[in-house]
Amino acid sequence: MRIISKDMVRRFYSLPSLAALAAFEAAARHLSVTKAAEELNVTPGAISKQVRTLEDELGSPLFIRRHRALALTRAGETMAGALREGFERIASTFLQVKSAGGHSNVTIGCTMAMAHLWLMPRMSAFWTSHQDIVVDHVISDQPRGLDRPDIDLRLRYGNGEWPDEMSAKLYDDRILPVASPEFARQHPVTTVEDLAKLQLLSVEGIDWDWTTWAGFLQQVGCPDRRLNVRRFNSHVIALQAARAGHGTVLGWASLVKPLLKTGDLVPLTDAEIIAPHSYFVTWSARRPLSRQARILRDWLLTLND
């Protein structure tokens, strides 16, 4: 018989003991070993032992232990925040699966701008024709905010290649400068040099596939110029700033079309470029889509921008 020592066990996710993580999370949330023990129905000694095991494996203290009080170290705060977020997500997914009662809801994920300006105006048609399908929405502008296993379909901007995902193109796009009608009246633009002198609103830090003003101006023939840029990490907020007259923003034609139609925004010049990437619907390559997810995916692919 081969005896496998504890040190020889290889955990797939490189995680420490889940019992130790649960014990620490409860103690960190309550800042009390006693209350954590009551919650988990174990002894305070068991909680202390699990926490010390976790600290030994980390090589760093998680608590500052005072007389009848606990305080988190910086490492403890980092670990507690990550565990709280992870446990909340697991709990949410568990309740979602449980409440479905064996019926497969479809969960679709995208950015706030994509949801607000492209998907939502079209979803009423799907809901009307497929009233038996429940669609849940996950909205996130964080770089990895959509990398969740409970999301069936994702709407993404890129080159069509994502790890462990299948993809199908929704549409290509165009990029053009837009601004409020009042801003356009106050800042007439006749050349790209005029455009480059304006207050520019830039969306950065979300997705490095996103075209910035420097890239746009280079393509329309005005490179290497000092730019007056205000930066945002939300396309929706950048568009709101443009609507309020605070500058001009690069608009993806498919997303700003509703705002151009209502007159909230107007094209600032005739200059525009073809977007270097396209919009795709993607899904996991590791598991088959449910019938409901396939119906929603195929419906999305009948749409255009």
C-alpha positions in Angstrom: 0.0 0.0 0.0 1.3 3.4 -1.0 1.0 6.0 1.8 0.4 9.6 0.5 1.5 12.3 2.9 -0.4 15.5 3.3 2.4 17.4 1.5 2.1 15.2 -1.6 -1.6 16.0 -2.1 -2.0 18.4 -5.0 -5.1 20.5 -4.8 -6.5 21.5 -8.3 -7.2 25.1 -7.4 -4.1 25.5 -5.1 -6.5 26.4 -2.2 -5.9 25.7 1.5 -8.4 23.7 3.5 -12.0 24.9 2.8 -12.8 24.3 6.5 -10.0 26.7 7.4 -11.2 29.3 4.9 -14.8 29.1 6.3 -13.5 29.4 9.9 -11.4 32.4 9.1 -14.2 34.1 7.1 -16.6 33.8 9.9 -14.1 35.0 12.5 -13.1 37.9 10.3 -16.8 38.9 9.7 -17.6 38.8 13.4 -14.1 39.8 14.6 -14.8 37.1 17.2 -13.7 33.5 17.5 -16.6 32.8 19.9 -19.3 34.1 17.5 -17.7 32.3 14.6 -17.8 29.1 16.6 -21.5 29.6 17.4 -22.3 30.2 13.8 -20.4 27.1 12.5 -21.5 25.0 15.5 -18.0 24.1 16.6 -15.8 25.0 19.6 -13.8 28.2 19.7 -10.7 26.0 19.9 -11.5 24.4 16.6 -11.9 27.9 15.0 -8.6 29.1 16.4 -6.8 25.9 15.2 -8.2 26.3 11.6 -7.2 30.0 11.5 -3.6 29.2 12.7 -3.4 26.4 10.2 -4.3 28.9 7.5 -1.8 31.4 8.8 0.9 28.8 8.8 0.2 27.9 5.2 0.2 31.6 4.2 3.3 32.4 6.2 1.5 35.6 7.4 -0.7 36.5 10.4 -4.3 37.3 9.6 -5.4 38.7 12.9 -3.9 41.1 15.5 -4.9 39.3 18.7 -5.7 41.7 21.6 -7.2 41.0 25.0 -10.8 39.8 24.2 -10.6 41.4 20.7 -9.5 40.7 17.2 -8.4 43.0 14.5 -7.5 42.1 10.9 -4.0 42.6 9.5 -3.7 43.9 6.0 -3.3 40.4 4.7 -6.4 39.5 6.8 -8.4 42.3 5.2 -7.4 41.1 1.7 -8.2 37.5 2.4 -11.5 38.4 4.1 -12.7 40.5 1.2 -11.9 37.9 -1.3 -13.6 35.2 0.7 -16.7 37.3 1.3 -17.0 38.0 -2.5 -16.5 34.4 -3.4 -18.9 33.0 -0.8 -21.5 35.6 -1.8 -21.2 34.5 -5.4 -21.5 30.8 -4.6 -24.5 31.5 -2.4 -26.2 33.5 -5.1 -25.5 30.8 -7.7 -26.8 28.1 -5.3 -30.0 30.0 -4.7 -30.5 30.6 -8.4 -30.1 27.0 -9.3 -32.3 25.9 -6.3 -35.1 28.4 -7.2 -35.1 27.3 -10.8 -36.7 24.1 -9.6 -35.0 22.1 -12.4 -35.9 24.6 -15.1 -32.9 26.1 -16.9 -32.9 29.9 -16.8 -30.6 31.7 -19.3 -28.1 34.1 -17.9 -26.5 36.6 -20.3 -23.7 39.0 -19.4 -22.4 42.2 -20.9 -21.1 45.6 -20.1 -23.4 48.4 -18.9 -23.1 50.3 -22.2 -24.0 47.2 -24.2 -26.9 46.4 -21.9 -28.3 49.9 -21.8 -27.8 51.0 -25.4 -28.0 47.8 -27.5 -29.4 44.8 -25.7 -32.3 46.3 -23.6 -34.0 48.1 -26.5 -34.1 44.8 -28.4 -35.0 42.4 -25.6 -38.7 43.2 -25.5 -39.1 41.4 -28.8 -37.5 38.3 -27.4 -39.6 38.4 -24.2 -42.8 38.8 -26.3 -42.0 35.8 -28.5 -40.5 33.5 -25.9 -42.5 34.1 -22.7 -41.6 30.6 -21.4 -37.9 31.5 -21.2 -36.6 33.3 -18.1 -33.6 35.5 -18.9 -31.3 36.7 -16.1 -28.8 39.6 -16.7 -25.4 40.1 -15.3 -23.9 43.6 -16.0 -20.3 44.3 -15.3 -17.7 46.8 -16.6 -14.9 45.0 -14.7 -12.2 43.2 -16.9 -13.1 39.8 -15.4 -16.6 40.6 -14.2 -18.2 38.3 -16.8 -15.9 35.3 -16.2 -18.5 33.6 -14.1 -19.5 30.0 -14.5 -23.2 30.8 -14.0 -23.3 33.0 -17.2 -24.4 31.1 -20.2 -24.0 33.7 -22.9 -21.7 36.8 -23.1 -21.7 39.7 -25.4 -18.1 40.7 -26.0 -16.1 43.2 -28.0 -12.8 41.7 -29.4 -11.2 39.6 -32.0 -13.5 36.5 -31.5 -10.9 34.5 -29.5 -11.3 34.0 -25.7 -9.9 31.1 -23.7 -12.3 28.1 -23.3 -15.1 29.9 -25.2 -16.9 29.5 -28.5 -17.9 32.6 -30.3 -20.1 33.8 -33.1 -20.0 37.3 -34.6 -22.9 39.6 -34.0 -21.7 42.6 -36.1 -18.9 44.9 -37.1 -18.9 48.5 -36.0 -17.7 52.1 -36.8 -16.2 54.6 -34.4 -17.0 58.4 -34.7 -16.6 61.5 -32.4 -19.9 62.6 -30.9 -20.9 65.4 -28.6 -23.9 67.3 -27.4 -25.6 69.7 -29.9 -24.6 72.7 -27.8 -21.0 71.6 -27.6 -21.0 71.1 -31.4 -22.3 74.6 -31.9 -19.7 76.1 -29.6 -16.8 74.1 -31.1 -17.1 74.0 -34.9 -14.8 71.4 -36.3 -13.5 71.6 -39.9 -10.3 69.6 -39.6 -9.0 66.8 -37.5 -6.5 69.2 -36.0 -9.5 71.2 -34.7 -10.9 68.0 -33.2 -7.6 67.2 -31.5 -7.6 70.6 -29.7 -11.0 69.9 -28.0 -11.8 68.5 -24.5 -11.6 64.8 -25.2 -13.5 62.3 -23.0 -11.8 58.9 -23.1 -12.8 55.5 -21.9 -9.8 53.6 -20.6 -8.8 50.8 -18.2 -11.8 48.5 -19.0 -10.6 46.7 -22.0 -7.3 47.2 -23.8 -9.0 46.3 -27.1 -10.9 49.6 -26.7 -9.8 52.3 -29.1 -8.6 55.5 -27.4 -8.4 59.0 -28.8 -4.6 58.7 -29.6 -5.4 55.6 -31.7 -8.4 57.2 -33.4 -6.5 60.5 -34.3 -3.6 58.6 -35.6 -5.8 56.7 -38.0 -7.6 59.8 -39.2 -4.3 61.6 -39.9 -3.5 63.6 -36.8 -0.8 61.7 -34.7 1.7 62.9 -32.2 -0.2 65.7 -30.6 -0.6 66.6 -26.9 -4.2 65.9 -26.0 -6.6 67.4 -23.4 -8.1 64.1 -22.1 -10.5 63.4 -19.2 -10.5 59.7 -18.5 -13.4 57.4 -17.5 -13.6 53.7 -16.7 -17.3 53.6 -17.8 -18.5 54.1 -21.3 -22.0 55.0 -20.0 -20.6 57.8 -17.7 -18.4 59.1 -20.5 -21.4 59.3 -22.8 -23.3 61.1 -20.0 -20.5 63.6 -19.7 -20.7 64.2 -23.4 -24.5 64.7 -23.3 -23.9 67.2 -20.5 -21.6 69.2 -22.8 -18.3 68.4 -21.1 -16.5 67.4 -24.2 -16.5 64.9 -27.1 -16.3 61.2 -26.8 -15.7 58.3 -29.2 -18.9 56.6 -30.0 -19.3 53.1 -31.3 -22.1 53.5 -33.9 -24.1 50.6 -32.7 -24.2 51.9 -29.1 -24.7 55.6 -29.7 -27.4 55.1 -32.4 -30.3 55.6 -29.9 -28.6 58.9 -28.6 -28.1 60.1 -32.2 -31.7 59.3 -33.0 -33.1 61.3 -30.1 -30.7 64.2 -30.7 -28.9 63.9 -27.3 -25.7 63.5 -29.2 -24.6 64.5 -32.7 -21.6 63.6 -34.9 -18.9 66.2 -34.5 -17.2 65.6 -37.8 -17.4 63.4 -40.8 -14.2 61.6 -39.6 -14.8 58.0 -38.6 -13.0 54.7 -38.6 -13.9 51.1 -38.9 -13.7 49.5 -35.4 -10.6 47.3 -35.2 -12.7 44.5 -33.5 -16.3 43.3 -33.6 -19.0 42.3 -31.2 -19.5 38.6 -30.5 -21.8 36.3 -28.5 -19.7 33.7 -26.7 -20.4 30.6 -24.6 -18.4 28.0 -22.7 -16.6 25.4 -24.8 -16.6 23.1 -21.8 -20.3 22.5 -21.5 -23.2 22.3 -23.9 -25.8 25.1 -24.0 -29.3 24.4 -22.7 -32.2 24.5 -25.2 -33.2 27.9 -23.9 -29.7 29.3 -24.2 -29.4 28.1 -27.8 -32.7 29.8 -28.6 -31.5 33.1 -27.2 -28.1 32.8 -28.9 -29.7 32.1 -32.3 -32.1 35.0 -31.8 -29.2 37.3 -31.0 -27.5 36.2 -34.2 -30.5 37.4 -36.3 -30.0 40.9 -35.1 -27.9 43.6 -36.6 -26.5 46.8 -35.2 
